[in-house]
Amino acid sequence: MAETPEPEVEETPEDEMKRKFREALDRKRNQSADAGAGGQGTDHSKIHGAHGPAASKRSFRRKSGG
C-alpha cells in the first residue's frame, strides 16, 4: 500500500503561532542540551555565588547632621 499524505488543513494564526513557539522551544532545548554536554559540572550558571549567604551582614547608619 502506498501511503497517502493527509490533506493539509489550513492553520489558523493561533495554530501557526503555537507551532512556531514549539519549534523555537525545541531549538532552545537542543542548544542547551548540546552546551551541557561539555562536562563543566552541575552548575551551568555564568555567575557563581550570586545567591547565597553574605560574608557579613551589612549595617546602614544614618549620617548625623554634624
LUMLUMDREN-2810 file (N, C-alpha, C; in Angstrom, 1 decimal):
<atoms>
<atom><aa>M</aa><ch>A</ch><at>N</at><xx>0.8</xx><yy>-1.2</yy><zz>0.0</zz></atom>
<atom><aa>M</aa><ch>A</ch><at>CA</at><xx>0.0</xx><yy>0.0</yy><zz>0.0</zz></atom>
<atom><aa>M</aa><ch>A</ch><at>C</at><xx>0.9</xx><yy>1.2</yy><zz>0.0</zz></atom>
<atom><aa>A</aa><ch>A</ch><at>N</at><xx>0.5</xx><yy>2.2</yy><zz>-0.8</zz></atom>
<atom><aa>A</aa><ch>A</ch><at>CA</at><xx>1.2</xx><yy>3.4</yy><zz>-0.8</zz></atom>
<atom><aa>A</aa><ch>A</ch><at>C</at><xx>0.6</xx><yy>4.4</yy><zz>0.2</zz></atom>
<atom><aa>E</aa><ch>A</ch><at>N</at><xx>1.5</xx><yy>5.0</yy><zz>0.9</zz></atom>
<atom><aa>E</aa><ch>A</ch><at>CA</at><xx>1.0</xx><yy>6.0</yy><zz>1.9</zz></atom>
<atom><aa>E</aa><ch>A</ch><at>C</at><xx>0.5</xx><yy>7.3</yy><zz>1.2</zz></atom>
<atom><aa>T</aa><ch>A</ch><at>N</at><xx>-0.6</xx><yy>7.7</yy><zz>1.6</zz></atom>
<atom><aa>T</aa><ch>A</ch><at>CA</at><xx>-1.1</xx><yy>8.9</yy><zz>1.0</zz></atom>
<atom><aa>T</aa><ch>A</ch><at>C</at><xx>-1.0</xx><yy>10.0</yy><zz>2.1</zz></atom>
<atom><aa>P</aa><ch>A</ch><at>N</at><xx>-0.4</xx><yy>11.1</yy><zz>1.7</zz></atom>
<atom><aa>P</aa><ch>A</ch><at>CA</at><xx>-0.3</xx><yy>12.2</yy><zz>2.7</zz></atom>
<atom><aa>P</aa><ch>A</ch><at>C</at><xx>-1.7</xx><yy>12.7</yy><zz>3.1</zz></atom>
<atom><aa>E</aa><ch>A</ch><at>N</at><xx>-1.8</xx><yy>13.1</yy><zz>4.3</zz></atom>
<atom><aa>E</aa><ch>A</ch><at>CA</at><xx>-3.1</xx><yy>13.6</yy><zz>4.8</zz></atom>
<atom><aa>E</aa><ch>A</ch><at>C</at><xx>-3.3</xx><yy>15.0</yy><zz>4.1</zz></atom>
<atom><aa>P</aa><ch>A</ch><at>N</at><xx>-4.5</xx><yy>15.3</yy><zz>3.8</zz></atom>
<atom><aa>P</aa><ch>A</ch><at>CA</at><xx>-4.8</xx><yy>16.6</yy><zz>3.3</zz></atom>
<atom><aa>P</aa><ch>A</ch><at>C</at><xx>-4.4</xx><yy>17.7</yy><zz>4.2</zz></atom>
<atom><aa>E</aa><ch>A</ch><at>N</at><xx>-3.8</xx><yy>18.7</yy><zz>3.7</zz></atom>
<atom><aa>E</aa><ch>A</ch><at>CA</at><xx>-3.3</xx><yy>19.8</yy><zz>4.6</zz></atom>
<atom><aa>E</aa><ch>A</ch><at>C</at><xx>-4.5</xx><yy>20.6</yy><zz>5.0</zz></atom>
<atom><aa>V</aa><ch>A</ch><at>N</at><xx>-4.6</xx><yy>20.9</yy><zz>6.3</zz></atom>
<atom><aa>V</aa><ch>A</ch><at>CA</at><xx>-5.6</xx><yy>21.7</yy><zz>6.9</zz></atom>
<atom><aa>V</aa><ch>A</ch><at>C</at><xx>-5.0</xx><yy>23.1</yy><zz>7.1</zz></atom>
<atom><aa>E</aa><ch>A</ch><at>N</at><xx>-5.7</xx><yy>24.1</yy><zz>6.7</zz></atom>
<atom><aa>E</aa><ch>A</ch><at>CA</at><xx>-5.2</xx><yy>25.4</yy><zz>6.9</zz></atom>
<atom><aa>E</aa><ch>A</ch><at>C</at><xx>-5.0</xx><yy>25.7</yy><zz>8.4</zz></atom>
<atom><aa>E</aa><ch>A</ch><at>N</at><xx>-3.8</xx><yy>26.3</yy><zz>8.7</zz></atom>
<atom><aa>E</aa><ch>A</ch><at>CA</at><xx>-3.5</xx><yy>26.7</yy><zz>10.0</zz></atom>
<atom><aa>E</aa><ch>A</ch><at>C</at><xx>-4.2</xx><yy>28.0</yy><zz>10.3</zz></atom>
<atom><aa>T</aa><ch>A</ch><at>N</at><xx>-4.7</xx><yy>28.1</yy><zz>11.5</zz></atom>
<atom><aa>T</aa><ch>A</ch><at>CA</at><xx>-5.2</xx><yy>29.4</yy><zz>12.0</zz></atom>
<atom><aa>T</aa><ch>A</ch><at>C</at><xx>-4.0</xx><yy>30.1</yy><zz>12.5</zz></atom>
<atom><aa>P</aa><ch>A</ch><at>N</at><xx>-4.1</xx><yy>31.4</yy><zz>12.6</zz></atom>
<atom><aa>P</aa><ch>A</ch><at>CA</at><xx>-3.0</xx><yy>32.2</yy><zz>13.1</zz></atom>
<atom><aa>P</aa><ch>A</ch><at>C</at><xx>-2.5</xx><yy>31.7</yy><zz>14.5</zz></atom>
<atom><aa>E</aa><ch>A</ch><at>N</at><xx>-3.5</xx><yy>31.3</yy><zz>15.3</zz></atom>
<atom><aa>E</aa><ch>A</ch><at>CA</at><xx>-3.1</xx><yy>30.8</yy><zz>16.7</zz></atom>
<atom><aa>E</aa><ch>A</ch><at>C</at><xx>-2.3</xx><yy>29.5</yy><zz>16.5</zz></atom>
<atom><aa>D</aa><ch>A</ch><at>N</at><xx>-2.7</xx><yy>28.6</yy><zz>15.6</zz></atom>
<atom><aa>D</aa><ch>A</ch><at>CA</at><xx>-2.0</xx><yy>27.3</yy><zz>15.4</zz></atom>
<atom><aa>D</aa><ch>A</ch><at>C</at><xx>-0.6</xx><yy>27.6</yy><zz>14.9</zz></atom>
<atom><aa>E</aa><ch>A</ch><at>N</at><xx>-0.5</xx><yy>28.5</yy><zz>14.0</zz></atom>
<atom><aa>E</aa><ch>A</ch><at>CA</at><xx>0.8</xx><yy>28.8</yy><zz>13.4</zz></atom>
<atom><aa>E</aa><ch>A</ch><at>C</at><xx>1.7</xx><yy>29.4</yy><zz>14.5</zz></atom>
<atom><aa>M</aa><ch>A</ch><at>N</at><xx>1.2</xx><yy>30.3</yy><zz>15.4</zz></atom>
<atom><aa>M</aa><ch>A</ch><at>CA</at><xx>2.0</xx><yy>30.9</yy><zz>16.5</zz></atom>
<atom><aa>M</aa><ch>A</ch><at>C</at><xx>2.4</xx><yy>29.8</yy><zz>17.4</zz></atom>
<atom><aa>K</aa><ch>A</ch><at>N</at><xx>1.5</xx><yy>28.8</yy><zz>17.8</zz></atom>
<atom><aa>K</aa><ch>A</ch><at>CA</at><xx>1.9</xx><yy>27.8</yy><zz>18.7</zz></atom>
<atom><aa>K</aa><ch>A</ch><at>C</at><xx>3.0</xx><yy>26.9</yy><zz>18.1</zz></atom>
<atom><aa>R</aa><ch>A</ch><at>N</at><xx>2.8</xx><yy>26.6</yy><zz>16.8</zz></atom>
<atom><aa>R</aa><ch>A</ch><at>CA</at><xx>3.8</xx><yy>25.8</yy><zz>16.1</zz></atom>
<atom><aa>R</aa><ch>A</ch><at>C</at><xx>5.2</xx><yy>26.4</yy><zz>16.1</zz></atom>
<atom><aa>K</aa><ch>A</ch><at>N</at><xx>5.2</xx><yy>27.8</yy><zz>15.9</zz></atom>
<atom><aa>K</aa><ch>A</ch><at>CA</at><xx>6.5</xx><yy>28.5</yy><zz>15.9</zz></atom>
<atom><aa>K</aa><ch>A</ch><at>C</at><xx>7.1</xx><yy>28.5</yy><zz>17.2</zz></atom>
<atom><aa>F</aa><ch>A</ch><at>N</at><xx>6.3</xx><yy>28.7</yy><zz>18.3</zz></atom>
<atom><aa>F</aa><ch>A</ch><at>CA</at><xx>6.8</xx><yy>28.7</yy><zz>19.6</zz></atom>
<atom><aa>F</aa><ch>A</ch><at>C</at><xx>7.4</xx><yy>27.3</yy><zz>20.0</zz></atom>
<atom><aa>R</aa><ch>A</ch><at>N</at><xx>6.7</xx><yy>26.2</yy><zz>19.6</zz></atom>
<atom><aa>R</aa><ch>A</ch><at>CA</at><xx>7.2</xx><yy>24.9</yy><zz>19.9</zz></atom>
<atom><aa>R</aa><ch>A</ch><at>C</at><xx>8.5</xx><yy>24.6</yy><zz>19.2</zz></atom>
<atom><aa>E</aa><ch>A</ch><at>N</at><xx>8.6</xx><yy>25.0</yy><zz>17.9</zz></atom>
<atom><aa>E</aa><ch>A</ch><at>CA</at><xx>9.8</xx><yy>24.9</yy><zz>17.2</zz></atom>
<atom><aa>E</aa><ch>A</ch><at>C</at><xx>11.0</xx><yy>25.6</yy><zz>17.8</zz></atom>
<atom><aa>A</aa><ch>A</ch><at>N</at><xx>10.7</xx><yy>26.8</yy><zz>18.3</zz></atom>
<atom><aa>A</aa><ch>A</ch><at>CA</at><xx>11.8</xx><yy>27.6</yy><zz>18.9</zz></atom>
<atom><aa>A</aa><ch>A</ch><at>C</at><xx>12.2</xx><yy>27.0</yy><zz>20.2</zz></atom>
<atom><aa>L</aa><ch>A</ch><at>N</at><xx>11.2</xx><yy>26.5</yy><zz>21.0</zz></atom>
<atom><aa>L</aa><ch>A</ch><at>CA</at><xx>11.5</xx><yy>25.8</yy><zz>22.3</zz></atom>
<atom><aa>L</aa><ch>A</ch><at>C</at><xx>12.3</xx><yy>24.6</yy><zz>22.0</zz></atom>
<atom><aa>D</aa><ch>A</ch><at>N</at><xx>12.0</xx><yy>23.8</yy><zz>21.0</zz></atom>
<atom><aa>D</aa><ch>A</ch><at>CA</at><xx>12.8</xx><yy>22.6</yy><zz>20.7</zz></atom>
<atom><aa>D</aa><ch>A</ch><at>C</at><xx>14.2</xx><yy>23.0</yy><zz>20.3</zz></atom>
<atom><aa>R</aa><ch>A</ch><at>N</at><xx>14.4</xx><yy>24.1</yy><zz>19.5</zz></atom>
<atom><aa>R</aa><ch>A</ch><at>CA</at><xx>15.7</xx><yy>24.5</yy><zz>19.2</zz></atom>
<atom><aa>R</aa><ch>A</ch><at>C</at><xx>16.5</xx><yy>24.9</yy><zz>20.5</zz></atom>
<atom><aa>K</aa><ch>A</ch><at>N</at><xx>15.8</xx><yy>25.6</yy><zz>21.4</zz></atom>
<atom><aa>K</aa><ch>A</ch><at>CA</at><xx>16.4</xx><yy>26.1</yy><zz>22.6</zz></atom>
<atom><aa>K</aa><ch>A</ch><at>C</at><xx>16.9</xx><yy>24.9</yy><zz>23.5</zz></atom>
<atom><aa>R</aa><ch>A</ch><at>N</at><xx>16.0</xx><yy>23.9</yy><zz>23.6</zz></atom>
<atom><aa>R</aa><ch>A</ch><at>CA</at><xx>16.3</xx><yy>22.7</yy><zz>24.4</zz></atom>
<atom><aa>R</aa><ch>A</ch><at>C</at><xx>17.5</xx><yy>22.0</yy><zz>23.8</zz></atom>
<atom><aa>N</aa><ch>A</ch><at>N</at><xx>17.5</xx><yy>21.8</yy><zz>22.5</zz></atom>
<atom><aa>N</aa><ch>A</ch><at>CA</at><xx>18.6</xx><yy>21.1</yy><zz>21.8</zz></atom>
<atom><aa>N</aa><ch>A</ch><at>C</at><xx>19.9</xx><yy>21.9</yy><zz>22.0</zz></atom>
<atom><aa>Q</aa><ch>A</ch><at>N</at><xx>19.9</xx><yy>23.2</yy><zz>21.9</zz></atom>
<atom><aa>Q</aa><ch>A</ch><at>CA</at><xx>21.0</xx><yy>24.0</yy><zz>22.1</zz></atom>
<atom><aa>Q</aa><ch>A</ch><at>C</at><xx>21.6</xx><yy>23.9</yy><zz>23.5</zz></atom>
<atom><aa>S</aa><ch>A</ch><at>N</at><xx>20.7</xx><yy>24.0</yy><zz>24.5</zz></atom>
<atom><aa>S</aa><ch>A</ch><at>CA</at><xx>21.1</xx><yy>23.9</yy><zz>25.9</zz></atom>
<atom><aa>S</aa><ch>A</ch><at>C</at><xx>21.6</xx><yy>22.5</yy><zz>26.2</zz></atom>
<atom><aa>A</aa><ch>A</ch><at>N</at><xx>21.1</xx><yy>21.5</yy><zz>25.6</zz></atom>
<atom><aa>A</aa><ch>A</ch><at>CA</at><xx>21.5</xx><yy>20.1</yy><zz>25.8</zz></atom>
<atom><aa>A</aa><ch>A</ch><at>C</at><xx>22.9</xx><yy>19.9</yy><zz>25.2</zz></atom>
<atom><aa>D</aa><ch>A</ch><at>N</at><xx>23.2</xx><yy>20.5</yy><zz>24.1</zz></atom>
<atom><aa>D</aa><ch>A</ch><at>CA</at><xx>24.5</xx><yy>20.4</yy><zz>23.5</zz></atom>
<atom><aa>D</aa><ch>A</ch><at>C</at><xx>25.5</xx><yy>21.2</yy><zz>24.3</zz></atom>
<atom><aa>A</aa><ch>A</ch><at>N</at><xx>25.1</xx><yy>22.3</yy><zz>24.9</zz></atom>
<atom><aa>A</aa><ch>A</ch><at>CA</at><xx>26.1</xx><yy>23.1</yy><zz>25.7</zz></atom>
<atom><aa>A</aa><ch>A</ch><at>C</at><xx>26.3</xx><yy>22.4</yy><zz>27.0</zz></atom>
<atom><aa>G</aa><ch>A</ch><at>N</at><xx>25.3</xx><yy>21.7</yy><zz>27.6</zz></atom>
<atom><aa>G</aa><ch>A</ch><at>CA</at><xx>25.5</xx><yy>21.0</yy><zz>28.8</zz></atom>
<atom><aa>G</aa><ch>A</ch><at>C</at><xx>26.4</xx><yy>19.7</yy><zz>28.7</zz></atom>
<atom><aa>A</aa><ch>A</ch><at>N</at><xx>26.6</xx><yy>19.3</yy><zz>27.5</zz></atom>
<atom><aa>A</aa><ch>A</ch><at>CA</at><xx>27.4</xx><yy>18.1</yy><zz>27.3</zz></atom>
<atom><aa>A</aa><ch>A</ch><at>C</at><xx>28.9</xx><yy>18.3</yy><zz>27.5</zz></atom>
<atom><aa>G</aa><ch>A</ch><at>N</at><xx>29.3</xx><yy>19.6</yy><zz>27.8</zz></atom>
<atom><aa>G</aa><ch>A</ch><at>CA</at><xx>30.7</xx><yy>19.9</yy><zz>27.9</zz></atom>
<atom><aa>G</aa><ch>A</ch><at>C</at><xx>31.3</xx><yy>19.3</yy><zz>29.2</zz></atom>
<atom><aa>G</aa><ch>A</ch><at>N</at><xx>30.5</xx><yy>18.9</yy><zz>30.1</zz></atom>
<atom><aa>G</aa><ch>A</ch><at>CA</at><xx>31.1</xx><yy>18.3</yy><zz>31.3</zz></atom>
<atom><aa>G</aa><ch>A</ch><at>C</at><xx>31.7</xx><yy>19.4</yy><zz>32.3</zz></atom>
<atom><aa>Q</aa><ch>A</ch><at>N</at><xx>31.1</xx><yy>20.5</yy><zz>32.4</zz></atom>
<atom><aa>Q</aa><ch>A</ch><at>CA</at><xx>31.6</xx><yy>21.5</yy><zz>33.3</zz></atom>
<atom><aa>Q</aa><ch>A</ch><at>C</at><xx>31.0</xx><yy>21.5</yy><zz>34.7</zz></atom>
<atom><aa>G</aa><ch>A</ch><at>N</at><xx>30.5</xx><yy>20.4</yy><zz>35.1</zz></atom>
<atom><aa>G</aa><ch>A</ch><at>CA</at><xx>29.9</xx><yy>20.2</yy><zz>36.4</zz></atom>
<atom><aa>G</aa><ch>A</ch><at>C</at><xx>28.4</xx><yy>20.5</yy><zz>36.4</zz></atom>
<atom><aa>T</aa><ch>A</ch><at>N</at><xx>27.8</xx><yy>20.6</yy><zz>37.6</zz></atom>
<atom><aa>T</aa><ch>A</ch><at>CA</at><xx>26.4</xx><yy>20.7</yy><zz>37.7</zz></atom>
<atom><aa>T</aa><ch>A</ch><at>C</at><xx>25.9</xx><yy>22.1</yy><zz>37.6</zz></atom>
<atom><aa>D</aa><ch>A</ch><at>N</at><xx>26.8</xx><yy>23.1</yy><zz>37.9</zz></atom>
<atom><aa>D</aa><ch>A</ch><at>CA</at><xx>26.4</xx><yy>24.5</yy><zz>37.9</zz></atom>
<atom><aa>D</aa><ch>A</ch><at>C</at><xx>26.7</xx><yy>25.1</yy><zz>36.5</zz></atom>
<atom><aa>H</aa><ch>A</ch><at>N</at><xx>25.7</xx><yy>25.4</yy><zz>35.7</zz></atom>
<atom><aa>H</aa><ch>A</ch><at>CA</at><xx>25.8</xx><yy>25.9</yy><zz>34.4</zz></atom>
<atom><aa>H</aa><ch>A</ch><at>C</at><xx>25.7</xx><yy>27.4</yy><zz>34.3</zz></atom>
<atom><aa>S</aa><ch>A</ch><at>N</at><xx>25.6</xx><yy>28.0</yy><zz>35.5</zz></atom>
<atom><aa>S</aa><ch>A</ch><at>CA</at><xx>25.5</xx><yy>29.5</yy><zz>35.6</zz></atom>
<atom><aa>S</aa><ch>A</ch><at>C</at><xx>26.8</xx><yy>30.1</yy><zz>35.3</zz></atom>
<atom><aa>K</aa><ch>A</ch><at>N</at><xx>26.7</xx><yy>31.3</yy><zz>34.6</zz></atom>
<atom><aa>K</aa><ch>A</ch><at>CA</at><xx>27.9</xx><yy>32.1</yy><zz>34.3</zz></atom>
<atom><aa>K</aa><ch>A</ch><at>C</at><xx>28.4</xx><yy>32.9</yy><zz>35.6</zz></atom>
<atom><aa>I</aa><ch>A</ch><at>N</at><xx>27.4</xx><yy>33.1</yy><zz>36.5</zz></atom>
<atom><aa>I</aa><ch>A</ch><at>CA</at><xx>27.7</xx><yy>33.9</yy><zz>37.6</zz></atom>
<atom><aa>I</aa><ch>A</ch><at>C</at><xx>27.7</xx><yy>33.0</yy><zz>38.8</zz></atom>
<atom><aa>H</aa><ch>A</ch><at>N</at><xx>28.8</xx><yy>32.9</yy><zz>39.6</zz></atom>
<atom><aa>H</aa><ch>A</ch><at>CA</at><xx>28.9</xx><yy>32.0</yy><zz>40.7</zz></atom>
<atom><aa>H</aa><ch>A</ch><at>C</at><xx>28.7</xx><yy>32.8</yy><zz>42.0</zz></atom>
<atom><aa>G</aa><ch>A</ch><at>N</at><xx>28.0</xx><yy>32.2</yy><zz>42.9</zz></atom>
<atom><aa>G</aa><ch>A</ch><at>CA</at><xx>27.8</xx><yy>32.8</yy><zz>44.2</zz></atom>
<atom><aa>G</aa><ch>A</ch><at>C</at><xx>26.9</xx><yy>34.0</yy><zz>44.2</zz></atom>
<atom><aa>A</aa><ch>A</ch><at>N</at><xx>26.0</xx><yy>34.1</yy><zz>43.3</zz></atom>
<atom><aa>A</aa><ch>A</ch><at>CA</at><xx>25.2</xx><yy>35.3</yy><zz>43.2</zz></atom>
<atom><aa>A</aa><ch>A</ch><at>C</at><xx>24.1</xx><yy>35.3</yy><zz>44.3</zz></atom>
<atom><aa>H</aa><ch>A</ch><at>N</at><xx>23.6</xx><yy>34.1</yy><zz>44.6</zz></atom>
<atom><aa>H</aa><ch>A</ch><at>CA</at><xx>22.6</xx><yy>33.9</yy><zz>45.7</zz></atom>
<atom><aa>H</aa><ch>A</ch><at>C</at><xx>23.2</xx><yy>33.0</yy><zz>46.7</zz></atom>
<atom><aa>G</aa><ch>A</ch><at>N</at><xx>23.3</xx><yy>33.6</yy><zz>47.9</zz></atom>
<atom><aa>G</aa><ch>A</ch><at>CA</at><xx>23.9</xx><yy>32.8</yy><zz>49.0</zz></atom>
<atom><aa>G</aa><ch>A</ch><at>C</at><xx>24.1</xx><yy>33.7</yy><zz>50.2</zz></atom>
<atom><aa>P</aa><ch>A</ch><at>N</at><xx>24.5</xx><yy>33.1</yy><zz>51.2</zz></atom>
<atom><aa>P</aa><ch>A</ch><at>CA</at><xx>24.7</xx><yy>33.9</yy><zz>52.4</zz></atom>
<atom><aa>P</aa><ch>A</ch><at>C</at><xx>25.8</xx><yy>34.9</yy><zz>52.2</zz></atom>
<atom><aa>A</aa><ch>A</ch><at>N</at><xx>25.6</xx><yy>36.1</yy><zz>52.6</zz></atom>
<atom><aa>A</aa><ch>A</ch><at>CA</at><xx>26.6</xx><yy>37.2</yy><zz>52.5</zz></atom>
<atom><aa>A</aa><ch>A</ch><at>C</at><xx>27.7</xx><yy>36.9</yy><zz>53.5</zz></atom>
<atom><aa>A</aa><ch>A</ch><at>N</at><xx>28.9</xx><yy>37.4</yy><zz>53.2</zz></atom>
<atom><aa>A</aa><ch>A</ch><at>CA</at><xx>30.1</xx><yy>37.2</yy><zz>54.1</zz></atom>
<atom><aa>A</aa><ch>A</ch><at>C</at><xx>29.8</xx><yy>37.8</yy><zz>55.4</zz></atom>
<atom><aa>S</aa><ch>A</ch><at>N</at><xx>29.3</xx><yy>39.0</yy><zz>55.5</zz></atom>
<atom><aa>S</aa><ch>A</ch><at>CA</at><xx>28.9</xx><yy>39.6</yy><zz>56.8</zz></atom>
<atom><aa>S</aa><ch>A</ch><at>C</at><xx>27.7</xx><yy>40.4</yy><zz>56.5</zz></atom>
<atom><aa>K</aa><ch>A</ch><at>N</at><xx>26.9</xx><yy>40.5</yy><zz>57.5</zz></atom>
<atom><aa>K</aa><ch>A</ch><at>CA</at><xx>25.6</xx><yy>41.3</yy><zz>57.4</zz></atom>
<atom><aa>K</aa><ch>A</ch><at>C</at><xx>26.0</xx><yy>42.8</yy><zz>57.4</zz></atom>
<atom><aa>R</aa><ch>A</ch><at>N</at><xx>25.5</xx><yy>43.5</yy><zz>56.4</zz></atom>
<atom><aa>R</aa><ch>A</ch><at>CA</at><xx>25.7</xx><yy>44.9</yy><zz>56.2</zz></atom>
<atom><aa>R</aa><ch>A</ch><at>C</at><xx>24.8</xx><yy>45.7</yy><zz>57.2</zz></atom>
<atom><aa>S</aa><ch>A</ch><at>N</at><xx>25.3</xx><yy>46.7</yy><zz>57.7</zz></atom>
<atom><aa>S</aa><ch>A</ch><at>CA</at><xx>24.5</xx><yy>47.6</yy><zz>58.6</zz></atom>
<atom><aa>S</aa><ch>A</ch><at>C</at><xx>24.6</xx><yy>49.0</yy><zz>58.0</zz></atom>
<atom><aa>F</aa><ch>A</ch><at>N</at><xx>23.5</xx><yy>49.7</yy><zz>58.0</zz></atom>
<atom><aa>F</aa><ch>A</ch><at>CA</at><xx>23.4</xx><yy>51.0</yy><zz>57.4</zz></atom>
<atom><aa>F</aa><ch>A</ch><at>C</at><xx>23.1</xx><yy>52.0</yy><zz>58.6</zz></atom>
<atom><aa>R</aa><ch>A</ch><at>N</at><xx>23.9</xx><yy>53.1</yy><zz>58.6</zz></atom>
<atom><aa>R</aa><ch>A</ch><at>CA</at><xx>23.7</xx><yy>54.1</yy><zz>59.7</zz></atom>
<atom><aa>R</aa><ch>A</ch><at>C</at><xx>23.4</xx><yy>55.4</yy><zz>59.0</zz></atom>
<atom><aa>R</aa><ch>A</ch><at>N</at><xx>22.4</xx><yy>56.1</yy><zz>59.6</zz></atom>
<atom><aa>R</aa><ch>A</ch><at>CA</at><xx>22.1</xx><yy>57.4</yy><zz>59.1</zz></atom>
<atom><aa>R</aa><ch>A</ch><at>C</at><xx>23.1</xx><yy>58.4</yy><zz>59.5</zz></atom>
<atom><aa>K</aa><ch>A</ch><at>N</at><xx>23.5</xx><yy>59.3</yy><zz>58.6</zz></atom>
<atom><aa>K</aa><ch>A</ch><at>CA</at><xx>24.5</xx><yy>60.3</yy><zz>59.0</zz></atom>
<atom><aa>K</aa><ch>A</ch><at>C</at><xx>23.9</xx><yy>61.3</yy><zz>59.9</zz></atom>
<atom><aa>S</aa><ch>A</ch><at>N</at><xx>24.6</xx><yy>61.7</yy><zz>60.9</zz></atom>
<atom><aa>S</aa><ch>A</ch><at>CA</at><xx>24.1</xx><yy>62.8</yy><zz>61.7</zz></atom>
<atom><aa>S</aa><ch>A</ch><at>C</at><xx>24.4</xx><yy>64.1</yy><zz>61.0</zz></atom>
<atom><aa>G</aa><ch>A</ch><at>N</at><xx>23.7</xx><yy>65.2</yy><zz>61.4</zz></atom>
<atom><aa>G</aa><ch>A</ch><at>CA</at><xx>23.8</xx><yy>66.5</yy><zz>60.8</zz></atom>
<atom><aa>G</aa><ch>A</ch><at>C</at><xx>25.1</xx><yy>67.2</yy><zz>61.2</zz></atom>
<atom><aa>G</aa><ch>A</ch><at>N</at><xx>26.0</xx><yy>66.7</yy><zz>61.9</zz></atom>
<atom><aa>G</aa><ch>A</ch><at>CA</at><xx>27.1</xx><yy>67.4</yy><zz>62.4</zz></atom>
<atom><aa>G</aa><ch>A</ch><at>C</at><xx>28.4</xx><yy>67.4</yy><zz>61.7</zz></atom>
</atoms>
